[in-house]
Amino acid sequence: MKKNNLIVFDIDGTLTESVQVHQKGFIHSLKQLGVQNIDSNFKEYKHHTDSFIAKKIYESDKKEAFSKSIIEEFEQLLSNFIKTKSITEIAGAQKTVEYIEKHTDFGVCYATGSLLIPAMFKLDSIGLKYNNEQLTASNTIEDRESIVLQAIESAKSFYQTEKFDRIISVGDGLWDLKTALNLNLEFIGIGLKNKKVLIENGMTVYFDNLTNFKIEKKVFNKV
């Protein structure tokens, strides 16, 4: 089926129950690299991505560059930690994504602030099948807007289209909503944890989980 439209899914807290596990692994992995001082108030960082936050913490503490080799070591440590845990889906995630891909004219891609290997493990853990072109992580991109834009461009290549008529971003965090607003994308919120703050910041369509997820008329968020 030709895909005229696109849904850009966040992963942690949107498709997988993995936010706390990821944060614990993030801190554990920095400590494994010898980092002593870790500001774990992650919401206060300029960019909500692994690559940006890890770099800021590492370079502030170690007084040396967060080089490509260190990023790769950190990614492997984080992945090893997460792989020891059980990652489950947000209710309805697998069935909803599979239904969208098989029965609608919406394509699917994934844009995450996580590093790539942990992100792949999370999607694999809930049984989602995907092509590498459908997943964009933060390994070489530090800000969320650029991650989403790259995900959209990769999705165009994957679905062999020059443009999508509608692009909907689906996420659970304030950073997901702000990214969507900054890029002038439709946004649908998932989950109860951040529901209040998301509504206060302009979200108009949301679902408690993905069991009753629906794509209806164009979503206009309040700015």
C-alpha positions as CSV (number, residue, x, y, z in Angstrom):
1,M,0.0,0.0,0.0
2,K,1.3,3.5,-0.9
3,K,2.1,5.5,2.1
4,N,0.9,9.1,1.8
5,N,1.3,10.0,5.4
6,L,3.8,9.2,8.2
7,I,3.8,8.6,12.0
8,V,7.0,9.3,13.8
9,F,7.1,7.3,17.1
10,D,9.2,8.0,20.1
11,I,10.2,4.7,21.8
12,D,10.9,5.0,25.6
13,G,7.6,5.6,27.4
14,T,5.7,5.7,24.1
15,L,6.1,2.1,22.8
16,T,8.2,0.5,25.6
17,E,8.1,0.5,29.4
18,S,11.7,1.5,29.6
19,V,12.2,5.0,30.9
20,Q,13.4,4.0,34.4
21,V,15.5,1.1,33.1
22,H,17.2,3.4,30.6
23,Q,17.9,6.1,33.2
24,K,19.4,3.6,35.6
25,G,21.5,2.1,32.9
26,F,22.6,5.6,31.8
27,I,23.9,6.5,35.2
28,H,25.4,3.0,35.7
29,S,27.3,3.3,32.4
30,L,28.7,6.7,33.2
31,K,30.0,5.4,36.5
32,Q,31.6,2.5,34.6
33,L,33.5,5.1,32.6
34,G,34.8,6.6,35.8
35,V,32.5,9.6,36.0
36,Q,32.1,10.7,39.6
37,N,29.7,13.6,39.5
38,I,26.4,13.0,37.7
39,D,23.5,15.6,37.5
40,S,20.6,13.2,36.9
41,N,18.0,15.9,36.6
42,F,17.7,15.0,32.9
43,K,14.8,17.2,32.1
44,E,16.9,20.3,32.7
45,Y,19.4,19.6,29.9
46,K,19.1,21.7,26.7
47,H,18.7,18.6,24.5
48,H,17.0,15.4,25.8
49,T,19.2,12.9,24.1
50,D,21.7,10.3,25.3
51,S,24.5,11.8,23.2
52,F,24.1,15.3,24.4
53,I,23.5,14.6,28.1
54,A,26.3,12.0,28.3
55,K,28.7,14.3,26.6
56,K,27.9,17.2,29.0
57,I,28.2,15.0,32.1
58,Y,31.4,13.2,30.9
59,E,33.3,16.3,29.8
60,S,32.3,18.3,32.9
61,D,33.5,15.5,35.2
62,K,36.5,14.1,33.3
63,K,37.8,17.3,31.7
64,E,38.4,15.5,28.4
65,A,36.5,15.0,25.1
66,F,33.6,12.6,24.8
67,S,35.2,11.1,21.8
68,K,33.7,8.7,19.2
69,S,35.4,5.7,20.9
70,I,34.1,6.7,24.3
71,I,30.6,7.2,22.8
72,E,30.8,3.6,21.4
73,E,32.0,2.2,24.7
74,F,29.2,4.1,26.6
75,E,26.6,2.7,24.1
76,Q,27.8,-0.8,24.6
77,L,27.8,-0.5,28.4
78,L,24.3,1.0,28.3
79,S,23.1,-1.8,26.0
80,N,24.6,-4.5,28.2
81,F,22.8,-3.1,31.2
82,I,19.4,-2.8,29.5
83,K,19.7,-6.3,28.0
84,T,19.8,-7.8,31.5
85,K,16.3,-6.3,32.1
86,S,12.8,-7.3,30.9
87,I,11.5,-4.7,28.5
88,T,7.7,-4.8,28.0
89,E,5.4,-2.8,25.7
90,I,3.1,0.1,26.4
91,A,-0.2,-1.7,26.2
92,G,-1.2,-2.2,22.5
93,A,2.1,-1.0,21.0
94,Q,2.9,-4.0,18.8
95,K,-0.6,-4.5,17.5
96,T,-1.2,-0.8,16.8
97,V,2.1,-0.3,14.9
98,E,1.5,-3.5,12.8
99,Y,-2.1,-2.5,12.1
100,I,-0.9,1.0,10.9
101,E,1.7,-0.5,8.6
102,K,-0.5,-3.2,7.1
103,H,-3.9,-1.5,6.9
104,T,-3.5,2.3,6.6
105,D,-1.8,4.7,4.2
106,F,0.5,5.9,7.1
107,G,4.1,4.8,7.1
108,V,6.0,4.3,10.4
109,C,9.4,5.4,11.6
110,Y,11.1,5.8,15.0
111,A,13.0,8.9,16.3
112,T,14.6,8.4,19.7
113,G,16.9,10.3,22.0
114,S,18.4,6.9,22.9
115,L,21.6,5.6,21.4
116,L,21.0,3.1,18.6
117,I,21.9,-0.4,20.0
118,P,19.7,0.1,23.1
119,A,16.8,1.4,20.9
120,M,17.0,-1.6,18.7
121,F,16.9,-4.0,21.6
122,K,13.8,-2.3,23.0
123,L,11.9,-2.6,19.6
124,D,13.1,-6.2,19.3
125,S,11.9,-6.9,22.8
126,I,8.3,-6.1,22.0
127,G,8.3,-7.9,18.7
128,L,8.3,-5.0,16.3
129,K,9.8,-5.7,12.8
130,Y,11.5,-2.7,11.2
131,N,14.1,-1.7,8.6
132,N,17.2,0.2,9.6
133,E,16.0,3.1,7.6
134,Q,13.0,3.4,9.9
135,L,15.0,4.0,13.0
136,T,17.0,7.2,13.8
137,A,18.9,7.5,17.1
138,S,21.1,10.1,18.7
139,N,24.6,8.6,18.1
140,T,25.7,11.5,15.8
141,I,22.8,13.9,16.4
142,E,22.4,15.8,19.7
143,D,19.1,17.7,19.3
144,R,15.6,16.2,19.0
145,E,14.5,18.3,16.1
146,S,17.4,17.1,13.9
147,I,16.7,13.5,14.9
148,V,13.1,13.8,13.8
149,L,14.0,15.5,10.6
150,Q,16.5,12.8,9.8
151,A,13.9,10.2,10.6
152,I,11.4,11.8,8.2
153,E,14.0,12.0,5.4
154,S,15.0,8.3,5.9
155,A,11.3,7.4,5.9
156,K,10.9,9.1,2.5
157,S,13.7,7.0,1.2
158,F,12.3,3.8,2.7
159,Y,8.8,4.4,1.4
160,Q,10.0,5.8,-1.9
161,T,8.1,9.1,-1.7
162,E,9.1,12.7,-2.1
163,K,6.8,14.0,0.6
164,F,4.1,13.0,3.1
165,D,0.8,14.8,3.2
166,R,0.5,14.4,7.0
167,I,3.2,13.8,9.5
168,I,2.2,13.0,13.1
169,S,4.6,12.8,16.0
170,V,3.7,10.4,18.8
171,G,5.4,10.7,22.2
172,D,5.1,10.8,25.9
173,G,7.3,13.7,27.0
174,L,7.3,17.4,26.9
175,W,10.4,17.3,24.7
176,D,8.4,15.3,22.2
177,L,5.7,17.9,22.1
178,K,8.0,20.8,21.9
179,T,9.9,19.2,19.1
180,A,6.7,18.6,17.2
181,L,5.6,22.2,17.7
182,N,9.0,23.5,16.6
183,L,8.8,21.5,13.4
184,N,5.1,22.3,12.8
185,L,4.1,18.6,13.1
186,E,0.8,17.2,14.4
187,F,1.3,15.6,17.8
188,I,-0.5,12.8,19.7
189,G,0.5,12.2,23.4
190,I,0.7,8.8,25.0
191,G,0.5,7.9,28.7
192,L,-0.6,9.4,32.0
193,K,2.7,10.4,33.6
194,N,3.2,13.7,31.7
195,K,-0.4,14.2,30.6
196,K,-1.0,17.3,32.7
197,V,2.1,19.2,31.6
198,L,1.6,18.2,28.0
199,I,-2.0,19.6,28.0
200,E,-0.7,22.8,29.7
201,N,1.8,23.1,26.8
202,G,-0.6,22.7,23.9
203,M,-1.4,19.0,23.5
204,T,-5.0,18.4,22.3
205,V,-5.1,14.7,21.5
206,Y,-3.8,11.9,23.7
207,F,-4.4,8.3,24.7
208,D,-3.6,6.6,28.0
209,N,-1.9,3.8,26.0
210,L,-2.0,2.4,22.5
211,T,-4.9,0.0,22.9
212,N,-7.4,2.5,21.6
213,F,-5.1,4.6,19.5
214,K,-6.8,6.2,16.5
215,I,-5.8,8.5,13.7
216,E,-8.6,10.8,12.9
217,K,-8.9,14.4,11.6
218,K,-5.9,16.6,11.5
219,V,-4.5,17.4,15.0
220,F,-4.2,21.1,15.8
221,N,-2.2,21.7,18.9
222,K,-2.5,24.9,20.9
223,V,0.6,27.1,20.8
